[in-house]
Structures are given as structure tokens and as C-alpha cells.
């Protein structure tokens, strides 16, 4: 009787092991995610912000963001050239004018987050485009934000006239610096 029990145990073990060996395992290859290759169409315009008597400007094209801003009366021009890279990349060649961008959902809106190519710390700049109402008129609004909380710092508009009219208007539902 002992021999029969041992024999059944051996056969069961061999069947189990051979079954495991014979099984083909399929592992799902996760698609490698990359940063944005191009800036979404709804951003691709020249946008204006009116602040302290001057127009600040952001221009988005397919792969570039150019800006003119003022701080303490001094103008600053800047440009970011968008390049795609794998999100898992850890080593970069030095490219001082390259940037990367990803999309993120925050507070019921999709933002693009633009960061310097070699940026290791900091939140980068966030942008979103939405249609907002002001005194019954609807306007395309580019919101600029920053920080870990994605706090809105400025709104840009498609025309200088609207930018001057709305100046530093605060919209409902936004969290401001």
C-alpha cells in the first residue's frame, strides 16, 4: 500500500513538473511611453497676457514654445525646442535649449507639463487651453501654472484686445498662486 501511495505521489509530481515545463509563458510587453512628439493643435497660436502696461507673449508651434515676459521692467525672451524621449531614460546628453513635455490630469483638466531636457528637480511649466466665459462672451484661454500644486499664475488670450480687457481676471475653479 505504501508503494502505491508513493507511486501515485511520484506520478502526480512528475505530471505537475512536466506540466509547468511544458507551459509557454507569455509576458505582456508594456509599450514604452515617450514624452510628447508635438505640441497639441489647440495650443499652436500666439497668446497674449497684459500685465503692468505691457504685453507678454507665448507662441506655440509644432515643436517650439517661444516667450516674451517682463520682470522688474526687464524683458526676457526664451525658447523651448520640444524633443521626445522615453520616460524611463535616466541619462541624457546635454542640450540646453531642448525640452520635453508630457500630459497630466489635474483638477478635471488636461495640462501639458514642459520641462527642461536636463531638468532633474522642479515642476516645470504647466499649460492648458480651455474655453472660459467672461460677461457672457466665450474666449479661448491659455492658463499658465507652476509648482507642485499646479497653481495658475497667468492667463493668455488669442488677441491683445481681449488680453488688455481681461488683464488679471481670475476665473472660477482655478487655484492661483
Backbone as a chain_set.jsonl record, in Angstrom:
{"seq": "XXXXXXXXXXXXXXXXXXXXXXXXXXXXXXXXXXXXXXXXXXXXXXXXXXXXXXXXXXXXXXXXXXXXXXXXXXXXXXXXXXXXXXXXXXXXXXXXXXXXXXXXXXXXXXXXXXXXXXXXXXXXXXXXXXXXXXXXXXXXXXXXXXXXXXXXXXXXXXXXXXXXXXXXXXXXXXXXX", "coords": {"N": [[0.82, -1.19, 0.0], [1.96, 1.22, 0.788], [3.815, 1.529, -1.248], [2.128, 1.983, -3.45], [0.936, 4.443, -2.805], [3.201, 6.07, -2.727], [3.993, 5.757, -5.37], [1.81, 6.926, -6.752], [2.077, 9.533, -5.803], [4.574, 10.203, -6.863], [4.034, 10.056, -9.642], [2.079, 12.053, -9.842], [3.579, 14.252, -9.081], [5.515, 14.283, -11.122], [3.84, 14.748, -13.317], [2.865, 17.264, -12.684], [5.253, 18.795, -12.651], [6.182, 18.397, -15.281], [4.074, 19.514, -16.584], [4.361, 22.201, -15.84], [6.828, 22.737, -16.986], [6.196, 22.356, -19.628], [4.449, 24.385, -20.175], [3.899, 27.366, -21.914], [5.021, 30.493, -21.288], [3.635, 33.675, -21.468], [4.529, 36.908, -21.549], [3.318, 40.09, -21.188], [4.36, 42.687, -23.147], [4.993, 45.832, -22.136], [4.061, 48.837, -23.657], [6.514, 51.112, -24.519], [6.56, 54.226, -23.09], [6.661, 57.568, -24.241], [7.674, 61.018, -24.158], [5.765, 63.899, -25.294], [5.606, 64.177, -28.836], [4.878, 66.229, -30.485], [3.43, 69.474, -30.03], [0.122, 69.765, -28.898], [-2.557, 70.585, -31.175], [-4.475, 72.577, -30.367], [-3.035, 74.362, -28.826], [-1.34, 75.705, -30.524], [-0.758, 78.663, -31.329], [-0.36, 82.242, -31.176], [-0.304, 83.738, -28.084], [-1.521, 86.171, -25.744], [-0.805, 88.108, -22.841], [-1.698, 90.615, -20.607], [-0.022, 92.762, -18.522], [0.787, 95.047, -16.045], [0.917, 97.241, -17.849], [2.215, 96.195, -20.076], [2.532, 93.873, -22.802], [2.789, 90.467, -22.555], [3.965, 87.538, -24.21], [3.296, 84.364, -25.619], [4.209, 81.9, -27.875], [3.213, 79.082, -29.479], [4.275, 76.461, -31.495], [4.518, 73.655, -33.731], [6.722, 72.22, -32.633], [7.945, 74.006, -30.93], [8.2, 76.423, -28.285], [7.949, 79.744, -27.724], [8.685, 82.66, -25.898], [7.973, 85.886, -24.448], [8.55, 87.766, -21.714], [8.138, 89.887, -18.804], [9.93, 91.105, -16.022], [10.367, 92.967, -13.194], [10.502, 95.202, -14.875], [12.318, 94.459, -16.814], [12.802, 92.841, -19.9], [12.481, 89.448, -20.963], [13.4, 86.969, -23.188], [12.614, 83.732, -24.259], [13.054, 80.32, -25.34], [11.864, 77.113, -26.07], [12.68, 74.032, -27.356], [10.962, 71.34, -28.435], [11.515, 67.94, -27.84], [11.188, 64.446, -28.177], [11.419, 61.761, -25.809], [12.117, 58.638, -24.159], [10.202, 57.873, -21.287], [11.466, 56.45, -19.34], [14.129, 56.959, -19.54], [17.295, 57.643, -18.182], [19.79, 58.784, -18.465], [21.076, 61.591, -20.085], [22.206, 63.414, -22.94], [23.73, 66.609, -22.927], [21.674, 69.242, -23.655], [20.965, 72.358, -23.939], [18.853, 73.922, -24.958], [16.806, 72.206, -25.406], [13.657, 70.697, -24.671], [11.195, 68.717, -22.939], [7.897, 67.324, -22.956], [4.949, 66.322, -21.245], [1.631, 64.975, -20.802], [-0.793, 65.643, -18.289], [-3.352, 65.002, -15.889], [-5.065, 67.231, -13.954], [-7.142, 68.616, -11.519], [-9.621, 68.189, -13.01], [-8.883, 68.791, -15.631], [-6.847, 68.624, -18.589], [-3.461, 69.093, -18.726], [-0.41, 70.287, -20.259], [2.86, 69.517, -19.388], [5.808, 71.124, -19.36], [9.211, 70.633, -19.367], [12.686, 71.261, -18.778], [15.221, 69.689, -20.772], [17.372, 68.524, -19.381], [16.447, 68.776, -16.85], [16.299, 68.015, -13.509], [15.06, 68.474, -11.106], [12.178, 70.172, -9.746], [8.99, 71.46, -10.88], [8.476, 72.298, -13.483], [6.821, 73.973, -16.239], [3.346, 74.415, -16.576], [0.634, 74.133, -18.853], [-2.629, 74.795, -20.065], [-5.45, 74.694, -22.235], [-8.552, 76.13, -22.37], [-12.034, 76.87, -22.837], [-13.45, 79.763, -21.679], [-15.91, 81.694, -19.911], [-16.666, 85.155, -19.929], [-18.457, 87.742, -18.801], [-20.621, 86.803, -20.354], [-19.466, 86.359, -22.831], [-17.55, 84.027, -24.704], [-14.255, 82.797, -24.533], [-11.16, 81.553, -25.821], [-8.764, 80.376, -23.643], [-5.498, 80.32, -22.518], [-4.016, 78.894, -19.88], [-1.412, 79.397, -17.602], [0.67, 77.693, -15.371], [2.392, 76.655, -12.353], [4.624, 74.96, -10.044], [4.28, 72.444, -7.434], [1.606, 72.136, -6.839], [0.325, 72.834, -9.141], [-0.408, 75.584, -9.603], [-2.174, 78.303, -10.857], [-0.761, 80.988, -12.621], [-1.007, 82.909, -14.605], [-3.14, 84.056, -17.29], [-3.524, 83.697, -20.761], [-4.486, 85.103, -23.915], [-6.003, 84.974, -27.221], [-5.92, 87.379, -28.558], [-4.597, 90.718, -28.43], [-6.371, 92.698, -27.649], [-8.391, 91.372, -26.13], [-6.751, 90.372, -24.118], [-5.913, 92.737, -22.849], [-8.367, 93.694, -22.0], [-9.262, 91.693, -20.195], [-7.139, 91.485, -18.461], [-5.802, 90.724, -15.405], [-7.792, 88.9, -14.688], [-9.497, 86.616, -12.614], [-10.623, 83.362, -12.916], [-13.406, 81.268, -12.04], [-12.942, 78.199, -10.282], [-10.23, 77.906, -10.655], [-7.003, 77.56, -9.161], [-4.978, 79.815, -7.704], [-1.653, 81.253, -7.549]], "CA": [[0.0, 0.0, 0.0], [2.852, 2.372, 0.831], [4.421, 1.677, -2.567], [1.13, 2.549, -4.344], [0.784, 5.854, -2.443], [4.414, 6.747, -3.174], [3.938, 5.739, -6.836], [0.83, 7.949, -7.168], [2.672, 10.831, -5.488], [5.645, 10.45, -7.84], [3.388, 10.317, -10.928], [1.435, 13.368, -9.737], [4.643, 15.254, -9.068], [6.074, 14.349, -12.469], [2.856, 15.385, -14.192], [2.852, 18.689, -12.342], [6.503, 19.412, -13.098], [6.218, 18.412, -16.741], [3.071, 20.495, -16.997], [4.946, 23.528, -15.667], [7.871, 22.886, -18.003], [5.586, 22.392, -20.949], [3.647, 25.588, -20.345], [4.595, 28.505, -22.506], [4.628, 31.702, -20.575], [3.579, 34.873, -22.293], [4.573, 38.126, -20.746], [2.876, 41.236, -21.969], [5.353, 43.743, -23.279], [4.379, 47.138, -21.969], [4.505, 49.78, -24.667], [7.386, 52.129, -23.944], [5.94, 55.536, -23.184], [7.574, 58.67, -24.507], [7.117, 62.356, -23.985], [5.049, 64.353, -26.493], [6.411, 64.413, -30.041], [4.478, 67.553, -30.969], [2.518, 70.215, -29.158], [-1.252, 69.595, -29.399], [-3.033, 71.618, -32.095], [-5.218, 73.683, -29.737], [-2.077, 75.289, -28.231], [-0.498, 76.298, -31.56], [-1.157, 80.037, -31.652], [0.306, 83.248, -30.365], [-1.174, 84.07, -26.965], [-1.102, 87.42, -25.104], [-1.162, 88.396, -21.446], [-1.437, 92.027, -20.339], [0.332, 92.922, -17.106], [1.52, 96.27, -15.723], [1.109, 98.091, -19.021], [2.99, 95.539, -21.133], [2.019, 92.598, -23.31], [3.664, 89.301, -22.571], [3.547, 86.747, -25.353], [3.716, 82.97, -25.76], [3.894, 81.36, -29.191], [3.368, 77.636, -29.571], [4.224, 75.881, -32.833], [4.516, 72.195, -33.662], [7.775, 71.709, -31.752], [8.625, 75.105, -30.235], [7.483, 77.396, -27.461], [8.753, 80.964, -27.597], [8.007, 83.578, -25.0], [8.498, 87.19, -24.066], [7.938, 88.131, -20.438], [8.765, 91.014, -18.112], [10.083, 91.003, -14.573], [11.019, 94.19, -12.723], [10.722, 96.095, -16.004], [13.267, 93.877, -17.768], [12.198, 91.822, -20.755], [13.206, 88.187, -21.112], [12.927, 86.091, -24.252], [13.035, 82.351, -24.068], [12.573, 79.381, -26.345], [11.986, 75.696, -25.74], [12.549, 73.155, -28.517], [10.406, 70.081, -27.957], [12.087, 66.685, -28.326], [10.603, 63.284, -27.494], [12.339, 60.796, -25.21], [11.44, 57.632, -23.358], [10.016, 58.312, -19.905], [12.352, 55.69, -18.456], [15.511, 57.357, -19.782], [17.925, 58.223, -16.995], [20.992, 59.53, -18.842], [20.829, 62.474, -21.216], [23.266, 64.296, -23.406], [23.418, 67.986, -22.555], [21.054, 70.067, -24.697], [20.433, 73.462, -23.124], [17.613, 74.502, -25.485], [15.814, 71.156, -25.607], [12.665, 70.471, -23.618], [10.281, 67.598, -23.142], [6.56, 67.633, -22.432], [4.025, 65.222, -21.01], [0.298, 65.438, -20.414], [-1.196, 65.228, -16.948], [-4.704, 65.423, -15.487], [-5.136, 67.906, -12.66], [-8.366, 69.386, -11.296], [-10.594, 67.999, -14.078], [-8.395, 69.354, -16.896], [-5.596, 68.065, -19.095], [-2.395, 70.088, -18.843], [0.875, 69.791, -20.712], [3.92, 69.898, -18.459], [7.035, 71.317, -20.125], [10.387, 70.65, -18.504], [13.962, 71.295, -19.472], [15.729, 68.375, -21.146], [18.228, 68.019, -18.313], [15.859, 69.19, -15.581], [16.167, 66.921, -12.566], [14.194, 68.878, -9.997], [11.222, 71.219, -10.074], [7.751, 71.024, -11.512], [8.357, 72.738, -14.866], [5.706, 74.879, -16.54], [2.121, 73.739, -16.971], [-0.252, 74.909, -19.712], [-3.875, 74.158, -20.509], [-6.326, 75.56, -23.03], [-9.97, 75.883, -22.124], [-12.919, 77.967, -23.213], [-13.986, 80.346, -20.448], [-16.897, 82.751, -20.098], [-16.448, 86.434, -19.242], [-19.605, 88.608, -19.09], [-21.437, 86.216, -21.41], [-18.669, 86.047, -24.029], [-16.677, 82.872, -24.534], [-12.911, 83.036, -25.047], [-10.128, 80.527, -25.644], [-7.85, 80.866, -22.613], [-4.336, 79.505, -22.206], [-3.629, 79.124, -18.489], [-0.045, 79.012, -17.269], [0.748, 77.363, -13.95], [3.659, 76.082, -11.919], [4.67, 74.43, -8.691], [3.781, 71.094, -7.179], [0.146, 72.183, -6.812], [-0.134, 73.337, -10.438], [-1.103, 76.823, -9.271], [-2.256, 79.191, -12.004], [-0.072, 82.266, -12.43], [-1.424, 83.875, -15.628], [-3.989, 83.613, -18.393], [-3.172, 84.292, -22.042], [-5.625, 85.134, -24.825], [-5.596, 84.948, -28.624], [-5.762, 88.728, -29.102], [-4.136, 91.74, -27.478], [-7.556, 93.409, -27.172], [-9.002, 90.577, -25.054], [-5.766, 90.313, -23.033], [-5.967, 94.007, -22.116], [-9.7, 93.785, -21.392], [-9.386, 90.775, -19.066], [-5.949, 91.696, -17.617], [-5.518, 89.673, -14.419], [-9.063, 88.325, -14.252], [-9.449, 85.276, -12.025], [-11.776, 82.545, -13.276], [-13.869, 80.285, -11.056], [-12.409, 76.854, -10.419], [-8.77, 77.929, -10.745], [-6.27, 77.78, -7.906], [-3.948, 80.771, -8.079], [-0.507, 81.495, -6.655]], "C": [[0.863, 1.253, 0.0], [3.453, 2.629, -0.536], [3.431, 2.321, -3.543], [0.964, 4.051, -4.081], [1.998, 6.635, -2.933], [4.412, 6.833, -4.707], [2.986, 6.799, -7.371], [1.398, 9.336, -6.926], [3.757, 11.194, -6.5], [5.038, 10.8, -9.197], [2.748, 11.71, -10.916], [2.477, 14.478, -9.78], [5.238, 15.418, -10.458], [5.112, 15.028, -13.439], [2.81, 16.893, -13.938], [4.082, 19.403, -12.846], [6.544, 19.477, -14.612], [5.178, 19.391, -17.287], [3.606, 21.913, -16.89], [5.999, 23.767, -16.729], [7.269, 23.049, -19.39], [4.784, 23.658, -21.21], [4.485, 26.673, -20.997], [4.098, 29.746, -21.788], [4.649, 32.868, -21.541], [3.566, 36.07, -21.365], [4.197, 39.285, -21.65], [3.979, 42.292, -21.98], [4.621, 45.078, -23.143], [4.947, 48.068, -23.031], [5.335, 50.859, -23.982], [6.746, 53.491, -24.154], [7.006, 56.591, -23.405], [6.88, 59.983, -24.211], [6.443, 62.763, -25.297], [6.01, 64.587, -27.649], [6.121, 65.788, -30.628], [3.534, 68.189, -29.95], [1.111, 70.071, -29.729], [-1.739, 70.825, -30.177], [-3.679, 72.814, -31.388], [-4.305, 74.716, -29.067], [-1.37, 76.146, -29.281], [-1.044, 77.632, -32.078], [-0.193, 80.972, -30.934], [-0.716, 83.718, -29.344], [-0.619, 85.306, -26.26], [-1.629, 87.524, -23.679], [-0.787, 89.85, -21.207], [-1.197, 92.209, -18.854], [1.198, 94.167, -16.948], [1.898, 97.083, -16.955], [1.901, 97.469, -20.163], [2.312, 94.225, -21.541], [3.111, 91.542, -23.218], [3.114, 88.376, -23.638], [4.112, 85.329, -25.253], [3.287, 82.501, -27.149], [4.219, 79.877, -29.195], [3.306, 77.246, -31.043], [4.305, 74.373, -32.665], [5.513, 71.655, -32.644], [8.509, 72.799, -30.976], [7.656, 75.912, -29.379], [8.424, 78.589, -27.312], [7.98, 81.939, -26.727], [8.738, 84.884, -24.814], [7.776, 87.565, -22.781], [8.732, 89.271, -19.816], [8.824, 90.723, -16.622], [10.904, 92.194, -14.123], [11.393, 95.119, -13.875], [11.677, 95.574, -17.061], [12.573, 92.794, -18.593], [13.104, 90.598, -20.842], [12.562, 87.399, -22.236], [13.42, 84.694, -23.944], [12.425, 81.474, -25.142], [12.828, 77.966, -25.859], [11.749, 74.897, -27.016], [12.14, 71.781, -28.027], [11.062, 68.884, -28.639], [11.475, 65.548, -27.516], [11.708, 62.402, -26.935], [11.517, 59.784, -24.437], [11.334, 58.138, -21.922], [10.949, 57.595, -18.939], [13.822, 56.063, -18.627], [16.087, 58.022, -18.541], [19.178, 59.027, -17.319], [20.708, 60.328, -20.111], [22.124, 63.143, -21.648], [22.816, 65.708, -23.088], [22.898, 68.761, -23.762], [20.344, 71.214, -23.985], [19.138, 74.057, -23.66], [16.547, 73.449, -25.758], [14.893, 71.072, -24.401], [11.884, 69.208, -23.94], [8.953, 67.967, -22.497], [5.753, 66.352, -22.278], [2.647, 65.812, -20.732], [-0.013, 64.894, -19.026], [-2.598, 65.75, -16.663], [-4.614, 66.022, -14.089], [-6.42, 68.722, -12.617], [-9.299, 69.378, -12.515], [-10.172, 68.625, -15.417], [-7.102, 68.643, -17.295], [-4.619, 69.203, -19.329], [-1.23, 69.455, -19.594], [1.918, 70.355, -19.758], [5.224, 69.935, -19.25], [8.185, 71.461, -19.141], [11.634, 70.718, -19.359], [14.478, 69.888, -19.703], [16.541, 67.745, -20.022], [17.683, 68.371, -16.925], [15.646, 67.983, -14.673], [15.205, 67.222, -11.438], [13.225, 69.955, -10.492], [10.063, 70.694, -10.897], [7.661, 71.377, -12.988], [7.214, 73.73, -15.013], [4.525, 74.062, -17.032], [1.28, 74.683, -17.821], [-1.506, 74.095, -20.006], [-4.653, 75.18, -21.317], [-7.751, 75.147, -22.752], [-10.762, 77.076, -22.656], [-13.587, 78.462, -21.937], [-14.952, 81.479, -20.795], [-16.519, 83.992, -19.287], [-17.557, 87.378, -19.706], [-20.404, 88.121, -20.301], [-20.702, 85.905, -22.702], [-17.727, 84.899, -23.721], [-15.346, 83.126, -25.22], [-12.037, 81.803, -24.846], [-9.098, 81.118, -24.685], [-6.732, 79.841, -22.427], [-3.942, 79.86, -20.775], [-2.213, 78.605, -18.284], [0.012, 78.782, -15.772], [2.121, 76.783, -13.635], [3.537, 75.523, -10.517], [4.045, 73.054, -8.571], [2.259, 71.042, -7.185], [-0.477, 72.617, -8.115], [-1.013, 74.571, -10.199], [-1.031, 77.769, -10.462], [-1.595, 80.523, -11.682], [-0.51, 83.317, -13.441], [-2.352, 83.209, -16.633], [-3.578, 84.39, -19.637], [-4.367, 84.139, -22.979], [-5.129, 85.257, -26.256], [-5.464, 86.336, -29.24], [-5.294, 89.688, -28.002], [-5.329, 92.471, -26.856], [-8.189, 92.67, -25.986], [-8.047, 90.507, -23.864], [-5.815, 91.589, -22.197], [-7.297, 94.148, -21.375], [-9.79, 92.91, -20.136], [-8.234, 90.883, -18.068], [-5.692, 90.515, -16.693], [-6.803, 89.086, -13.842], [-8.852, 86.911, -13.708], [-10.745, 84.55, -12.35], [-12.122, 81.587, -12.137], [-13.213, 78.936, -11.334], [-10.899, 76.775, -10.55], [-8.174, 78.106, -9.348], [-5.058, 78.62, -8.279], [-2.815, 80.816, -7.058], [-0.914, 82.489, -5.607]], "O": [[0.558, 2.228, -0.687], [3.594, 3.778, -0.955], [3.839, 3.124, -4.382], [0.862, 4.839, -5.021], [1.858, 7.726, -3.486], [4.785, 7.86, -5.273], [3.309, 7.495, -8.334], [1.221, 10.228, -7.756], [3.853, 12.34, -6.939], [5.485, 11.749, -9.84], [2.872, 12.456, -11.887], [2.284, 15.507, -10.429], [5.444, 16.538, -10.925], [5.54, 15.803, -14.294], [2.726, 17.689, -14.873], [3.983, 20.495, -13.406], [6.905, 20.51, -15.175], [5.386, 20.016, -18.327], [3.334, 22.742, -17.758], [6.072, 24.849, -17.311], [7.785, 23.799, -20.218], [4.475, 23.965, -22.361], [5.653, 26.86, -20.654], [2.896, 29.999, -21.704], [5.578, 33.019, -22.334], [2.693, 36.21, -20.509], [4.721, 39.421, -22.756], [4.457, 42.722, -20.93], [3.741, 45.402, -23.941], [6.153, 48.088, -23.277], [4.909, 51.447, -22.988], [6.428, 53.862, -25.284], [8.1, 56.528, -22.843], [5.662, 60.044, -24.037], [6.543, 62.049, -26.296], [7.098, 65.132, -27.462], [7.003, 66.431, -31.196], [2.928, 67.506, -29.123], [0.922, 70.24, -30.934], [-1.37, 71.957, -29.865], [-3.445, 73.956, -31.784], [-4.748, 75.826, -28.77], [-0.851, 77.212, -28.951], [-1.698, 77.701, -33.119], [0.676, 80.534, -30.18], [-1.848, 84.053, -29.691], [0.596, 85.483, -26.178], [-2.737, 87.089, -23.364], [0.313, 90.275, -21.561], [-2.041, 91.863, -18.027], [2.212, 94.324, -17.629], [3.03, 97.548, -17.094], [2.227, 98.16, -21.128], [1.629, 93.574, -20.75], [4.212, 91.715, -23.741], [1.922, 88.421, -23.941], [5.259, 85.13, -24.853], [2.137, 82.687, -27.546], [5.355, 79.472, -28.946], [2.391, 77.653, -31.757], [4.171, 73.871, -31.549], [5.196, 70.742, -31.882], [9.58, 72.548, -30.423], [6.476, 76.061, -29.699], [9.55, 78.453, -26.834], [6.756, 82.027, -26.817], [9.952, 84.977, -24.995], [6.55, 87.67, -22.753], [9.846, 89.58, -20.24], [7.892, 90.168, -16.042], [12.013, 92.41, -14.613], [12.454, 95.743, -13.865], [11.829, 96.199, -18.111], [11.857, 91.947, -18.058], [14.329, 90.707, -20.801], [11.351, 87.182, -22.249], [14.521, 84.51, -23.425], [11.425, 81.825, -25.769], [13.885, 77.667, -25.304], [10.727, 75.072, -27.68], [12.882, 71.131, -27.291], [11.151, 68.827, -29.866], [11.27, 65.678, -26.309], [12.793, 62.304, -27.509], [10.361, 60.038, -24.099], [12.264, 58.757, -21.405], [11.195, 58.084, -17.836], [14.676, 55.528, -17.919], [15.438, 58.866, -17.923], [19.587, 59.871, -16.522], [20.168, 59.802, -21.084], [23.013, 63.402, -20.838], [21.615, 65.963, -22.993], [23.597, 68.914, -24.764], [19.234, 71.041, -23.484], [18.383, 74.65, -22.889], [15.486, 73.775, -26.29], [15.294, 71.338, -23.268], [11.913, 68.704, -25.063], [8.895, 68.814, -21.606], [5.866, 65.425, -23.08], [2.516, 67.005, -20.459], [0.452, 63.819, -18.645], [-2.98, 66.817, -17.144], [-4.137, 65.375, -13.157], [-6.744, 69.434, -13.568], [-9.714, 70.434, -12.991], [-11.026, 68.952, -16.241], [-6.367, 68.133, -16.45], [-4.919, 70.159, -20.044], [-1.068, 68.234, -19.578], [1.86, 71.522, -19.372], [5.688, 68.909, -19.747], [8.152, 72.278, -18.221], [11.641, 70.289, -20.513], [14.201, 68.989, -18.91], [16.403, 66.553, -19.748], [18.405, 68.268, -15.934], [14.915, 67.053, -15.014], [14.599, 66.309, -10.876], [13.445, 70.568, -11.537], [10.142, 69.636, -11.522], [6.832, 70.801, -13.693], [6.706, 74.259, -14.024], [4.69, 73.126, -17.815], [1.214, 75.882, -17.551], [-1.453, 72.877, -20.174], [-4.525, 76.386, -21.103], [-8.116, 73.978, -22.879], [-10.211, 78.152, -22.889], [-14.209, 77.69, -21.206], [-14.824, 82.132, -21.831], [-16.111, 83.899, -18.13], [-17.591, 87.769, -20.873], [-20.809, 88.909, -21.156], [-21.258, 85.25, -23.583], [-17.175, 84.806, -22.625], [-15.305, 83.611, -26.351], [-12.151, 81.1, -23.841], [-8.617, 82.232, -24.894], [-6.985, 78.657, -22.207], [-3.577, 81.001, -20.494], [-1.864, 77.514, -18.735], [-0.525, 79.568, -14.991], [2.904, 76.466, -14.531], [2.483, 75.602, -9.886], [3.375, 72.569, -9.483], [1.68, 70.004, -7.507], [-1.698, 72.756, -8.194], [-2.194, 74.592, -10.546], [0.045, 78.007, -11.01], [-1.826, 81.112, -10.627], [-0.398, 84.51, -13.162], [-2.354, 81.99, -16.806], [-3.316, 85.591, -19.574], [-5.151, 83.197, -22.868], [-3.971, 85.603, -26.487], [-4.941, 86.46, -30.347], [-5.564, 89.489, -26.818], [-5.3, 92.823, -25.677], [-8.486, 93.28, -24.959], [-8.489, 90.577, -22.717], [-5.764, 91.528, -20.968], [-7.342, 94.66, -20.256], [-10.336, 93.344, -19.122], [-8.356, 90.412, -16.937], [-5.395, 89.417, -17.162], [-6.883, 88.808, -12.646], [-8.111, 86.116, -14.287], [-11.834, 85.061, -12.09], [-11.255, 81.157, -11.378], [-12.962, 78.583, -12.486], [-10.34, 75.678, -10.555], [-8.779, 78.726, -8.473], [-4.215, 78.195, -9.069], [-2.983, 80.472, -5.888], [-0.108, 82.843, -4.746]]}, "num_chains": 1, "name": "protein.A"}
